[in-house]
Structures are given as structure tokens and as C-alpha cells.
């Protein structure tokens, strides 16, 4: 029987996920899972944390853990992350880039407890949102030598880093806004061994690329001629004019002209014919 709990049960939550697990051959999953468990347990042990006491929900390529009350938050944010990164570098030494173990890690502190089908409370949800954020995934691709990307929730960042309980500086982190489903959070991202300026540049490149795609889509919509199409008394749709879409199909001189019809309402075709005319430009 699951014990009842309340929102006053505030616990440290740690979520970890491995990049590229699905592309590995199935026979390798056993070894990779063992590597993951050993990396986390060894890093915890080296800083005085007992991984065996963590209430953990595993998923093959990751885990969500709720730590016992009384765990030192600053050890998790600072020393544990440093040892985990060291362990990753040791494990990945000599491996091809595509087969290195790369991890995303998120830390949050808030209401969490065991329920009938996993964890309940807002903290497990929040740490999951941070872990799955686009920004943390981008951070893991900031450099070929990046094996670990970490995101702290606002509460953890302020209570440990800003409050000077760690060896880290507030400027070691880059703030990002994480919006997912019904949630809206500010997270603080760090990649051990990577300068914050380099991380900002990585975020900037992604943002610039996304903005470029939006501009291209908007320009495409602006440049395309809008031509009216009307139906006659027998229900036949006629459209005048043609859209200029680029070089002639199949090569040769001159552009290709293609009709582009958009129906604003539902259209029913009952034994009808839809025709396309790709003929060349007529004279006179």
C-alpha cells in the first residue's frame, strides 16, 4: 500500500538522460546501462552521497531520482557534477565520437513523493521539463568534447550558487527560458569545461538558424502571388493567373509556371476532375 503524502514533502530531484541510446545496437544496451548506473553511483560515492538510498525510477537510458531528506544540495550541484564529468571523460577515452556516452542532467528541489505509479508532486514534473528542454539538448552539442550538460532550476541555482555555497560562480551559468506544455520556467545551464561565452554562442547559432527559417517562410508567403479562384454555376473552379516558382522543370530556358489554389472551406468532389495545366507561356 502506498503511503499518503502531502505537498510539504520537499525533496531534491535529479534527472539524467543519455543521448543517442536508441541508435545503439540492442546487444550493447546491457553494457551501456551498466556504464550509466556505475557512473552515477561512483560519482555520488566519491562525494559522500549514497546512491543506494536514492529513490530511483529507471528508464534504460536514464533515471529520475528523489533523494532522501537531509542530502546536501551543494554537493550534488558542485562536487557530484564534477565527478560525473570526470567519470564520463574516463569512460569515453578512446571511443569514437558517435559511441561516447553523453548525458543531460537536471536538478530541482520541491514537493515530491512516491505514488501508485511512480512519483507525484510538482518537482518530478519540473525536473523532467528541464531535462527535456531544447536548450539543454543544444548545450550537449555545444562542443565535440562536451559529455555533460547541466540545468539547475531557479530555486536550486539561487539557494546554492548565488548563495555562495559552492565553488561555482553565478556567471558560470547561462539563463534560459523553458516553456513546455503548461509550464514556464527559468533554468540555469552549465557545461563543465566550456566557457559560458561559448555556450551563449551555441545558443545564438540555434536561435539565428530558427529565425532564418521563419524569415524564409514569411518571405515565401509574401512573394507568392495571391490569385482568386471562383466556382461557376456548375461547381467548376476556375483560377486565373499563375505562380512563378523558379527554374523550368527538367531544365531549359525560362521559368516554370504552376497554378496554386487554396480552398478556404471544405470542398467535395463527386466524380469530378481536378486538372493541372503546366503549359508554356502563350503569345498574344
Number of C-alpha atoms within 10 A of each C-alpha: 5 8 8 9 14 11 13 11 12 19 22 25 26 24 25 25 22 20 18 14 19 10 10 12 8 9 8 10 16 10 9 17 18 11 16 22 16 14 18 19 17 18 24 21 14 13 16 14 19 16 18 11 11 16 16 18 14 15 11 16 18 20 18 23 22 24 24 15 10 8 14 14 20 19 18 22 23 17 18 23 22 18 20 21 23 16 19 23 18 10 14 15 11 9 10 8 12 10 13 18 21 24 24 24 25 28 29 27 24 20 20 24 23 15 14 10 7 11 19 17 19 15 24 26 17 21 26 20 20 30 25 18 20 14 23 28 16 16 25 23 18 20 14 8 14 20 27 28 27 25 31 27 20 16 15 22 21 15 14 22 22 14 12 13 16 16 12 15 12 16 13 16 24 17 18 16 13 19 14 14 6 5 10 12 15 16 26 25 26 22 26 18 12 16 13 17 13 14 21 16 12 19 20 12 12 13 12 12 11 12 12 12 12 12 12 12 11 11 11 11 11 10 11 13 13 14 14 11 16 11 10 9 7 6 10 12 12 11 13 9 14 18 16 16 15 11 13 14 13 7 9 8 9 12 15 19 20 16 15 17 15 9 7 6 6 5 7 7 8 6 5 9 8 7 6 9 9 12 9 11 10 5 4 3
